[in-house]
Amino acid sequence: MTTLEAKDRLPDTHLSHQKKLFAGDKTLWMIIALLMVMSLLSVYSAISNEAFAHDSSVFAPMLKHVALMIMALVVCVVFSHIPTKLWRKFALFGLILGIVLLLLTQFMGIERNGGKRWLSILGFEFQTSEVARLCLINYIAFKLSVEEYASKRTFIHIALATGAICIPIFLQNISSGLLLGMTSYILCFLGKVHKRTFIKGTIAMFAGAALLVCLLLILPMDVVNKIPGRFGTGKARIESFIGKNATEKENEDEGKDFQRIQANIAIVKGGVTGVGPGNSESRLVLPQPFSDFIFVIILEEYGLIAGLLCIALYIWLLFYIGKLASRLKLFYPKFLVIGIGIIICTQALIHMMVNVGIMPVTGQTLPFISKGGSSYLVTSIYFALILSASRELEEQQEEAIAQMSGAETPIAINTEVIPEVPITDASYYDDENTGYHKHRKS
């Protein structure tokens, strides 16, 4: 254990920290770099199928992906310097924006793979659901940081916001809607919202989910297809996974799902060390190998070792986020970081479970590794928000040390122990409606 005299502290520590280009915790920057390297290696091979389909060189789509990665890195750098005060200030506006974008997508969206998920504005196409779920997490974090966080009204506001965002997403992408709803539920549980109302909401939610699954399994496919949304696709995937509709696919290897068969073959071929970069065969037969099945490509070309490394990165990220959240004294960034961690790590888990055949096909990408457009950029904003929270935590600690160093009598400061930050949500965000709740454990 080392200690420094308060008088030995540099007075310009806070200013020097602000001048850093790569602001925030170095650990998170390391995780981002490793995920990008893995994305670069795996997408280069998987993207060849797309290049052949458009009769072009593999370098054209790859250069596009590299340009997107550079843009994502720039977003991480720039947005990590944006104060969380700004995100919190426009939480309600962001929620309204997310709802409007989803509604526009329902009527003006571009339909692909049987669902309307993309919207084109001034020639730029993006998935509105990616933007909307970021807005919802930000709004929930804001509501859980206010003084009346445990009131019935706050829970109702969160529930209505979750429904307004999740239902349109659910109609076009069942798994994404469920994932976002689960994230909202966990945040409410951790935020200790109104207990009685939360219990009633939990019962209603599980009862509704059970009823929906039963209806999907019982109702004939021709009836389900008439329901707005992608319920027909959901029913087919569930039945295919449990083997119920095997007789309808006798020509597809005794009724088993084609995608899962090809994925399993690729995993077996990869073994422990893999078949080598660029030697994947599954990339030529699997749909969306550069996004929905990128983990299979990693396992086939680089083997089990690379697969375990990929899993370890997300576990590392999860533990890092948990540690950061426990250190944050303010509730808004605490819940914002937790929500982002749940979204990223759970989506990664679902993607990998689908790829190895543990779950039905859902179409979830592998965050920051799969090739993508708006989803990749939104994930970079997620990372930037975490970086911003960690940067502000460091600044608050340095401020506390500076205040301690201003004492007339020099005191010993333990550099291995985080100094208590004398700050509250209300004082930091200049909000009379927000408080540091002493009865709620941070």
C-alpha positions in Angstrom: 0.0 0.0 0.0 1.4 3.4 -1.0 0.5 6.8 0.2 1.2 10.3 -1.0 1.2 13.5 0.9 -1.6 15.8 -0.2 0.9 18.6 -1.0 2.6 16.3 -3.5 -0.5 16.1 -5.7 -0.3 18.0 -9.0 -2.8 20.8 -9.2 -3.5 20.4 -12.9 -4.4 16.7 -12.8 -8.0 17.4 -13.8 -7.0 19.5 -16.8 -4.4 17.0 -18.0 -7.1 14.3 -18.0 -9.4 16.3 -20.2 -6.7 16.6 -22.8 -6.6 12.9 -23.4 -7.8 11.9 -26.9 -8.7 8.4 -25.8 -10.7 9.3 -22.7 -12.0 6.8 -20.2 -10.7 3.5 -18.9 -7.8 1.8 -20.7 -9.3 -1.6 -20.1 -12.4 -0.8 -22.1 -10.3 0.6 -24.9 -8.4 -2.7 -24.9 -11.6 -4.7 -25.2 -12.8 -2.5 -28.0 -9.5 -3.0 -29.9 -9.6 -6.8 -29.5 -13.2 -7.0 -30.7 -12.3 -4.9 -33.8 -9.4 -7.1 -34.6 -11.6 -10.2 -34.4 -14.2 -8.5 -36.5 -11.6 -7.6 -39.2 -10.3 -11.2 -39.4 -13.6 -13.0 -39.4 -15.6 -10.6 -41.7 -12.9 -10.6 -44.3 -13.5 -14.3 -44.9 -17.3 -14.4 -44.3 -17.9 -11.5 -46.7 -16.7 -13.3 -49.8 -20.2 -14.8 -50.3 -21.7 -11.4 -50.5 -19.0 -10.3 -53.0 -19.7 -13.3 -55.2 -23.4 -12.6 -55.2 -22.8 -9.1 -56.5 -20.0 -10.3 -58.9 -17.5 -8.0 -57.3 -14.1 -8.3 -55.6 -14.1 -9.2 -51.9 -12.1 -6.0 -51.2 -15.0 -3.7 -52.1 -17.3 -4.8 -49.3 -14.4 -5.3 -47.0 -13.2 -1.7 -47.5 -16.7 -0.6 -46.7 -16.6 -2.6 -43.4 -13.1 -1.1 -42.6 -14.5 2.4 -43.3 -17.3 1.6 -40.9 -14.9 0.4 -38.3 -12.9 3.7 -38.6 -16.1 5.7 -38.3 -17.1 3.7 -35.2 -13.7 4.4 -33.7 -14.2 8.1 -34.3 -17.6 7.9 -32.7 -16.1 6.2 -29.6 -13.4 9.0 -29.3 -15.8 11.9 -29.9 -18.8 10.7 -27.9 -16.6 9.6 -25.0 -15.9 13.3 -24.4 -19.6 14.3 -24.4 -20.8 14.8 -20.8 -23.5 12.4 -19.5 -25.4 15.6 -18.5 -26.3 16.1 -22.2 -27.6 12.6 -22.6 -29.6 12.8 -19.5 -31.0 16.2 -20.4 -32.5 15.0 -23.7 -33.7 11.6 -22.3 -37.4 12.4 -22.9 -36.7 13.9 -26.3 -34.7 10.8 -27.3 -37.6 8.5 -26.2 -40.0 10.5 -28.4 -37.6 10.4 -31.3 -37.3 6.6 -30.9 -41.0 6.1 -31.0 -41.4 8.4 -34.0 -38.7 6.5 -35.9 -40.3 3.2 -35.2 -43.8 4.4 -36.3 -42.3 5.8 -39.5 -40.6 2.5 -40.2 -44.0 0.7 -39.9 -45.4 2.8 -42.7 -42.4 3.9 -44.7 -39.8 1.3 -43.8 -37.8 -0.8 -46.2 -38.8 -4.5 -46.1 -36.1 -7.1 -46.0 -36.2 -10.8 -45.0 -39.9 -10.5 -44.3 -39.7 -7.5 -41.9 -39.7 -3.7 -41.9 -36.6 -2.7 -39.9 -34.8 -0.2 -42.1 -35.7 3.5 -42.8 -34.1 5.6 -45.5 -33.6 9.3 -44.7 -31.7 11.4 -47.3 -30.4 8.2 -48.9 -29.0 6.9 -45.6 -30.5 3.6 -44.5 -30.4 2.5 -40.9 -32.2 0.2 -38.4 -34.5 2.4 -36.4 -34.8 -0.3 -33.7 -31.1 0.2 -32.9 -31.6 3.9 -32.2 -34.8 3.3 -30.4 -33.4 0.8 -27.8 -30.5 3.2 -27.0 -33.1 5.9 -26.4 -35.2 3.6 -24.1 -32.2 2.6 -22.0 -31.2 6.2 -21.6 -34.7 7.2 -20.6 -35.0 4.4 -18.0 -31.6 5.3 -16.5 -32.9 8.9 -16.2 -36.2 7.8 -14.5 -34.4 5.6 -12.0 -32.2 8.5 -11.0 -35.0 10.8 -10.0 -36.1 11.4 -6.4 -39.4 9.6 -6.8 -37.8 6.5 -8.4 -39.8 4.2 -6.1 -43.2 5.8 -6.9 -45.9 4.0 -8.8 -45.9 6.9 -11.3 -42.3 6.3 -12.2 -42.9 2.6 -12.8 -45.9 3.4 -15.0 -43.9 5.8 -17.1 -41.1 3.2 -17.6 -43.7 0.5 -18.5 -45.4 2.8 -21.0 -42.1 3.8 -22.6 -41.0 0.2 -22.7 -44.2 -0.9 -24.4 -44.1 2.0 -26.9 -40.6 1.0 -28.0 -40.7 -2.8 -27.6 -44.0 -3.6 -29.3 -43.1 -2.1 -32.7 -39.7 -3.8 -32.5 -41.3 -7.1 -31.4 -43.6 -7.1 -34.4 -40.7 -7.0 -36.8 -38.0 -8.8 -34.8 -39.3 -11.0 -31.9 -36.0 -11.7 -30.3 -34.9 -8.0 -30.3 -38.1 -7.0 -28.7 -37.8 -9.6 -26.0 -34.2 -8.8 -25.3 -35.0 -5.1 -24.9 -38.0 -5.9 -22.7 -35.9 -8.1 -20.5 -33.3 -5.4 -20.2 -36.0 -2.9 -19.0 -37.3 -5.5 -16.6 -33.8 -6.1 -15.0 -33.2 -2.4 -14.7 -36.5 -1.9 -12.9 -35.6 -4.7 -10.6 -32.2 -3.3 -9.8 -33.6 0.2 -9.5 -36.0 -0.9 -6.8 -39.1 0.6 -8.4 -42.6 0.4 -6.8 -42.6 -3.1 -5.3 -46.3 -4.0 -5.5 -46.8 -2.6 -9.0 -43.6 -4.3 -10.2 -44.8 -7.7 -8.9 -48.2 -7.2 -10.7 -46.3 -6.3 -13.9 -44.1 -9.4 -13.6 -47.1 -11.7 -13.3 -48.8 -10.0 -16.3 -45.6 -10.2 -18.4 -44.9 -13.9 -17.8 -48.6 -14.8 -18.2 -48.7 -12.9 -21.5 -45.5 -14.5 -22.8 -46.8 -18.0 -21.9 -50.1 -17.3 -23.6 -48.3 -16.0 -26.8 -46.1 -19.1 -27.0 -49.0 -21.4 -26.5 -51.0 -19.6 -29.2 -48.1 -19.8 -31.7 -47.8 -23.5 -31.1 -51.5 -24.3 -31.2 -52.8 -22.0 -34.0 -52.3 -23.3 -37.6 -49.7 -21.6 -39.7 -52.2 -20.1 -42.2 -53.9 -18.3 -39.3 -50.6 -17.1 -37.7 -49.5 -15.7 -41.0 -52.5 -13.4 -41.1 -51.4 -11.7 -37.8 -49.4 -8.5 -38.4 -45.7 -8.9 -37.8 -43.3 -11.9 -38.1 -45.2 -14.3 -35.9 -45.2 -16.9 -38.7 -41.4 -16.8 -38.8 -41.3 -17.1 -35.0 -43.7 -20.1 -35.0 -41.7 -21.8 -37.8 -38.4 -21.4 -36.0 -39.7 -22.6 -32.6 -41.3 -25.7 -34.2 -38.2 -26.4 -36.3 -36.1 -26.2 -33.1 -38.2 -28.6 -31.2 -38.7 -30.9 -34.2 -42.5 -30.4 -34.4 -42.6 -29.7 -38.1 -40.0 -32.2 -39.2 -42.5 -34.0 -41.5 -42.8 -30.8 -43.6 -39.0 -30.8 -44.4 -38.4 -34.4 -45.3 -36.1 -33.3 -48.1 -33.9 -31.3 -45.8 -31.9 -34.0 -44.0 -34.9 -35.7 -42.3 -36.6 -32.4 -41.5 -33.8 -30.8 -39.5 -33.1 -27.1 -39.9 -30.7 -26.5 -42.8 -28.9 -23.6 -41.1 -28.3 -25.5 -37.9 -27.0 -28.5 -39.8 -24.5 -26.4 -41.8 -23.4 -24.6 -38.6 -22.8 -27.9 -36.8 -20.8 -29.2 -39.8 -18.6 -26.1 -39.8 -18.0 -26.3 -36.0 -16.9 -30.0 -36.3 -14.6 -29.2 -39.2 -13.0 -26.3 -37.3 -12.0 -28.5 -34.3 -9.6 -27.1 -31.9 -7.3 -25.1 -34.2 -9.6 -24.4 -37.2 -9.2 -25.0 -40.9 -7.3 -21.7 -41.4 -8.2 -18.1 -42.4 -10.1 -18.0 -45.7 -10.8 -21.8 -45.8 -14.3 -21.8 -44.5 -16.9 -23.7 -46.6 -19.9 -22.8 -44.5 -19.6 -19.1 -45.6 -20.8 -20.2 -49.1 -24.0 -21.9 -47.9 -25.0 -20.2 -44.6 -27.3 -17.1 -44.9 -25.7 -13.9 -43.6 -22.4 -15.6 -42.6 -20.9 -12.2 -41.9 -23.6 -11.2 -39.4 -26.0 -13.8 -38.1 -23.5 -16.7 -38.2 -20.2 -15.0 -37.8 -19.4 -17.0 -34.6 -19.6 -20.2 -36.8 -17.0 -18.7 -39.2 -14.7 -18.0 -36.2 -15.1 -21.5 -34.9 -14.6 -23.1 -38.3 -11.5 -21.0 -39.4 -9.8 -20.4 -36.1 -11.1 -23.3 -34.0 -12.3 -23.7 -30.5 -9.4 -21.6 -29.1 -10.6 -18.5 -31.0 -14.2 -19.3 -29.9 -13.2 -19.4 -26.3 -11.2 -16.2 -26.7 -14.3 -14.5 -28.2 -16.5 -15.7 -25.3 -13.8 -14.5 -22.8 -13.9 -11.0 -24.3 -17.6 -10.6 -23.6 -17.2 -12.1 -20.1 -14.4 -9.7 -19.5 -16.6 -6.8 -20.7 -19.4 -8.0 -18.4 -17.2 -8.1 -15.4 -15.6 -4.7 -16.3 -19.1 -3.1 -16.6 -20.2 -4.7 -13.2 -17.1 -3.3 -11.5 -17.5 0.1 -13.1 -21.2 0.2 -12.1 -20.3 -0.6 -8.5 -17.8 2.3 -8.4 -20.2 4.9 -9.8 -21.7 7.1 -7.1 -24.4 8.7 -9.4 -27.4 6.6 -10.3 -28.0 7.9 -13.8 -24.6 6.6 -15.2 -24.8 3.6 -13.0 -28.1 2.3 -14.6 -27.1 3.5 -18.0 -23.9 1.4 -17.9 -25.8 -1.6 -16.5 -28.4 -1.4 -19.3 -25.8 -1.2 -22.0 -23.9 -4.1 -20.5 -27.0 -6.3 -20.4 -27.9 -5.4 -24.0 -24.4 -6.1 -25.4 -23.5 -9.2 -23.4 -26.9 -10.9 -23.6 -27.1 -10.3 -27.4 -23.6 -11.8 -27.7 -24.7 -14.8 -25.6 -27.9 -15.3 -27.7 -25.9 -15.1 -31.0 -23.4 -17.7 -29.8 -26.1 -20.1 -28.5 -27.9 -19.9 -31.8 -24.8 -20.6 -33.7 -24.0 -23.7 -31.7 -27.6 -25.0 -31.9 -28.7 -24.4 -28.3 -31.4 -21.8 -29.3 -33.7 -21.4 -32.3 -32.4 -19.0 -35.1 -33.1 -15.4 -34.0 -31.1 -13.3 -36.3 -29.1 -11.5 -33.6 -25.7 -10.3 -34.6 -22.5 -10.5 -32.5 -21.9 -7.0 -31.2 -18.9 -5.2 -32.6 -17.8 -8.3 -34.5 -20.5 -8.9 -37.1 -20.6 -6.8 -40.2 -23.2 -4.1 -39.9 -24.1 -0.6 -40.5 -26.3 1.2 -38.0 -26.0 -1.6 -35.5 -22.2 -1.3 -35.5 -22.3 2.5 -35.1 -24.9 2.3 -32.3 -22.7 -0.2 -30.5 -19.9 2.2 -30.7 -22.1 4.8 -29.1 -22.8 2.3 -26.3 -19.1 1.9 -25.7 -18.6 5.7 -25.9 -21.2 6.1 -23.1 -19.4 3.7 -20.9 -16.1 5.5 -21.6 -17.8 8.8 -20.8 -19.1 7.4 -17.5 -15.6 6.1 -16.6 -14.0 9.4 -17.6 -16.3 11.4 -15.4 -15.7 9.0 -12.5 -12.0 9.6 -12.8 -12.5 13.3 -12.9 -14.7 13.2 -9.8 -12.1 11.2 -8.0 -9.4 13.7 -9.0 -11.6 16.5 -7.9 -12.0 14.9 -4.5 -8.2 14.4 -4.2 -7.7 18.1 -5.2 -10.1 19.2 -2.5 -8.2 17.0 0.0 -4.9 18.5 -1.1 -6.2 21.9 -0.5 -6.2 21.3 3.2 -3.9 23.5 5.3 -2.3 20.6 7.0 -0.9 17.9 4.5 -2.6 14.6 5.0 -1.7 11.1 3.8 -3.8 9.9 0.9 -4.2 6.2 0.2 -3.7 5.9 -3.6 -5.1 2.3 -3.7 -8.4 3.2 -2.2 -11.0 5.2 -4.2 -11.7 8.4 -2.3 -15.3 9.1 -1.4 -16.8 11.5 -4.0 -18.8 14.1 -2.2 -21.3 14.5 -5.1 -25.0 13.8 -5.7 -27.2 13.4 -8.8 -29.0 16.6 -7.9 -25.8 18.6 -7.6 -24.0 17.1 -10.6 -27.0 17.4 -13.0 -28.3 20.6 -11.5 -31.7 19.0 -11.1 -33.9 19.7 -8.1 -36.0 16.6 -9.0 -33.0 14.3 -8.7 -31.4 13.1 -5.5 -28.8 10.8 -4.0 -31.0 8.3 -2.2 -29.2 7.4 1.0 -31.6 4.5 1.7 -30.8 2.9 -1.7 -27.5 1.0 -1.7 -25.3 2.1 -4.5 
